[in-house]
Amino acid sequence: MSSLSKAKVESALKGWTEPNLQTDLISAGALRNLSVSGGEVELELELGFPADRYGAELAKQLRELLLAVPGVDTIKIEIDWKITAHTTQHGVEPITGVSNTIAVASAKGGVGKSTVAVNFALALAAEGARVGLLDADIYGPSQPRMLGAEAQPESTDGKTMEPVMSHGIQSMSIGYLVDDDSPMVWRGPMVTQALQQLLRETRWRDLDYLVIDLPPGTGDIQLTLSQRVPVSGAVIVTTPQDIALIDALKGLRMFEKVQVPVLGLVENMSTHVCGQCGHEESIFGHGGGARMAADNGVELLGELPLDIRIRENVDNGTPSVVAEPDSPVAAEFRSIARRTAAKLSQRQRSYAHAFPKIVVSND
């Protein structure tokens, strides 16, 4: 009869890599309690990323792992998660009501960045997080259409705006405030000021994550926004095509200059599967995102297909994560969201929200 010890269980846990964290649960600081009594193992975990849907899958994997340890008879697993605030650029004021901000950028138009951003935000919410989405593309706002939201933001105090709710997430966009056919003929400083107002005059409600859909490019507007908007981390969207990768690399370098960590790359339109015959073809090339990630020491968070349903769903105001939650595409978006949030959870925490503002008065 094999004698079961706590050390044996810990050894098994240390030898298993959690796929989102890319390390073992003990090294990641996720193990809150471990007790061994006879052949019974009780395990308590606290993850740093949302895992409402993923928790059951993780528990199943851990049971399979621990039941292979000699002497283990029964297993009790409790999985919880807690999201904390993480640091942003030095000297940039935090956003009231927001713990973490994640910028979704492309540096090049036409790669599906906004479609990825809205599904990414909804995927975080599907895992249980409180999520907001800021449409930072003043010239070409698209999130109101993608979210199927038409209501104008309300104001209870005449100074701030309430975020528009859609599919369980909070959102704000210049598209809620102007007509669809009204062009925004503004110069850079006006765009920057408008974005700051949308960002800081919206009454965000206790968000774990605010996803910011940045406009394409790496010019003055994007650089200024990256310096003035607090960003916990960035996700860069590209296609496998060489032309898109050239600009994606420029976006990565821009974030490095302003000291914003790039959490990873998402390769969109990675492959196309014919809906009629099932033939798979890499229309925009193959493996470009993986090569760029490897060459620059960043993570490839996921690969998304060129699928007509993704386009149809956002055009109809119900992105794939909510329109087809059990589809492979929705599962890939949730995987990307978890891996991004897990990557962020391993970065330095911010305590700026914990300290009250001190006001000196002569009264």
ChimeraX attribute file (.defattr): number of C-alpha atoms within 10 A of each C-alpha:
attribute: neighborCount
match mode: 1-to-1
recipient: residues
	/A:1	5
	/A:2	9
	/A:3	10
	/A:4	19
	/A:5	17
	/A:6	12
	/A:7	10
	/A:8	16
	/A:9	23
	/A:10	15
	/A:11	12
	/A:12	15
	/A:13	19
	/A:14	15
	/A:15	14
	/A:16	16
	/A:17	14
	/A:18	16
	/A:19	13
	/A:20	18
	/A:21	22
	/A:22	13
	/A:23	14
	/A:24	19
	/A:25	21
	/A:26	17
	/A:27	12
	/A:28	16
	/A:29	13
	/A:30	17
	/A:31	18
	/A:32	15
	/A:33	11
	/A:34	14
	/A:35	13
	/A:36	17
	/A:37	11
	/A:38	12
	/A:39	15
	/A:40	15
	/A:41	23
	/A:42	14
	/A:43	19
	/A:44	15
	/A:45	19
	/A:46	17
	/A:47	21
	/A:48	21
	/A:49	28
	/A:50	25
	/A:51	23
	/A:52	17
	/A:53	12
	/A:54	14
	/A:55	17
	/A:56	14
	/A:57	11
	/A:58	15
	/A:59	18
	/A:60	11
	/A:61	13
	/A:62	18
	/A:63	15
	/A:64	11
	/A:65	15
	/A:66	20
	/A:67	15
	/A:68	11
	/A:69	15
	/A:70	15
	/A:71	19
	/A:72	20
	/A:73	14
	/A:74	13
	/A:75	17
	/A:76	12
	/A:77	17
	/A:78	14
	/A:79	19
	/A:80	17
	/A:81	17
	/A:82	13
	/A:83	21
	/A:84	17
	/A:85	22
	/A:86	20
	/A:87	22
	/A:88	22
	/A:89	19
	/A:90	11
	/A:91	9
	/A:92	13
	/A:93	12
	/A:94	20
	/A:95	20
	/A:96	16
	/A:97	17
	/A:98	20
	/A:99	22
	/A:100	26
	/A:101	28
	/A:102	24
	/A:103	26
	/A:104	26
	/A:105	29
	/A:106	32
	/A:107	28
	/A:108	23
	/A:109	15
	/A:110	12
	/A:111	20
	/A:112	18
	/A:113	25
	/A:114	27
	/A:115	21
	/A:116	23
	/A:117	26
	/A:118	28
	/A:119	26
	/A:120	26
	/A:121	27
	/A:122	31
	/A:123	27
	/A:124	30
	/A:125	24
	/A:126	23
	/A:127	18
	/A:128	16
	/A:129	22
	/A:130	23
	/A:131	26
	/A:132	31
	/A:133	28
	/A:134	25
	/A:135	27
	/A:136	29
	/A:137	21
	/A:138	21
	/A:139	15
	/A:140	14
	/A:141	20
	/A:142	22
	/A:143	27
	/A:144	21
	/A:145	17
	/A:146	21
	/A:147	24
	/A:148	16
	/A:149	18
	/A:150	13
	/A:151	12
	/A:152	17
	/A:153	17
	/A:154	13
	/A:155	13
	/A:156	8
	/A:157	7
	/A:158	7
	/A:159	8
	/A:160	16
	/A:161	20
	/A:162	18
	/A:163	24
	/A:164	24
	/A:165	16
	/A:166	18
	/A:167	16
	/A:168	14
	/A:169	22
	/A:170	21
	/A:171	26
	/A:172	26
	/A:173	25
	/A:174	23
	/A:175	22
	/A:176	19
	/A:177	12
	/A:178	12
	/A:179	9
	/A:180	13
	/A:181	6
	/A:182	9
	/A:183	11
	/A:184	13
	/A:185	9
	/A:186	12
	/A:187	9
	/A:188	13
	/A:189	12
	/A:190	13
	/A:191	19
	/A:192	21
	/A:193	12
	/A:194	15
	/A:195	21
	/A:196	16
	/A:197	13
	/A:198	20
	/A:199	21
	/A:200	16
	/A:201	16
	/A:202	24
	/A:203	18
	/A:204	23
	/A:205	15
	/A:206	14
	/A:207	20
	/A:208	24
	/A:209	25
	/A:210	28
	/A:211	28
	/A:212	27
	/A:213	27
	/A:214	22
	/A:215	24
	/A:216	22
	/A:217	18
	/A:218	22
	/A:219	12
	/A:220	12
	/A:221	18
	/A:222	22
	/A:223	16
	/A:224	15
	/A:225	19
	/A:226	23
	/A:227	19
	/A:228	15
	/A:229	22
	/A:230	22
	/A:231	28
	/A:232	27
	/A:233	26
	/A:234	25
	/A:235	25
	/A:236	23
	/A:237	27
	/A:238	32
	/A:239	31
	/A:240	26
	/A:241	20
	/A:242	15
	/A:243	12
	/A:244	21
	/A:245	22
	/A:246	14
	/A:247	19
	/A:248	25
	/A:249	17
	/A:250	16
	/A:251	27
	/A:252	24
	/A:253	16
	/A:254	18
	/A:255	22
	/A:256	12
	/A:257	13
	/A:258	16
	/A:259	17
	/A:260	23
	/A:261	21
	/A:262	25
	/A:263	23
	/A:264	22
	/A:265	29
	/A:266	27
	/A:267	26
	/A:268	22
	/A:269	21
	/A:270	25
	/A:271	22
	/A:272	18
	/A:273	16
	/A:274	13
	/A:275	10
	/A:276	6
	/A:277	7
	/A:278	9
	/A:279	9
	/A:280	11
	/A:281	14
	/A:282	16
	/A:283	14
	/A:284	19
	/A:285	15
	/A:286	16
	/A:287	16
	/A:288	18
	/A:289	29
	/A:290	19
	/A:291	14
	/A:292	19
	/A:293	17
	/A:294	11
	/A:295	9
	/A:296	11
	/A:297	11
	/A:298	16
	/A:299	20
	/A:300	22
	/A:301	26
	/A:302	21
	/A:303	23
	/A:304	21
	/A:305	17
	/A:306	21
	/A:307	16
	/A:308	12
	/A:309	14
	/A:310	22
	/A:311	15
	/A:312	14
	/A:313	19
	/A:314	22
	/A:315	16
	/A:316	13
	/A:317	19
	/A:318	22
	/A:319	27
	/A:320	26
	/A:321	28
	/A:322	17
	/A:323	16
	/A:324	16
	/A:325	16
	/A:326	11
	/A:327	11
	/A:328	14
	/A:329	20
	/A:330	23
	/A:331	16
	/A:332	19
	/A:333	27
	/A:334	27
	/A:335	20
	/A:336	26
	/A:337	26
	/A:338	24
	/A:339	23
	/A:340	28
	/A:341	23
	/A:342	22
	/A:343	21
	/A:344	27
	/A:345	20
	/A:346	14
	/A:347	15
	/A:348	13
	/A:349	14
	/A:350	16
	/A:351	11
	/A:352	14
	/A:353	14
	/A:354	8
	/A:355	7
	/A:356	7
	/A:357	8
	/A:358	6
	/A:359	5
	/A:360	6
	/A:361	5
	/A:362	3
	/A:363	3
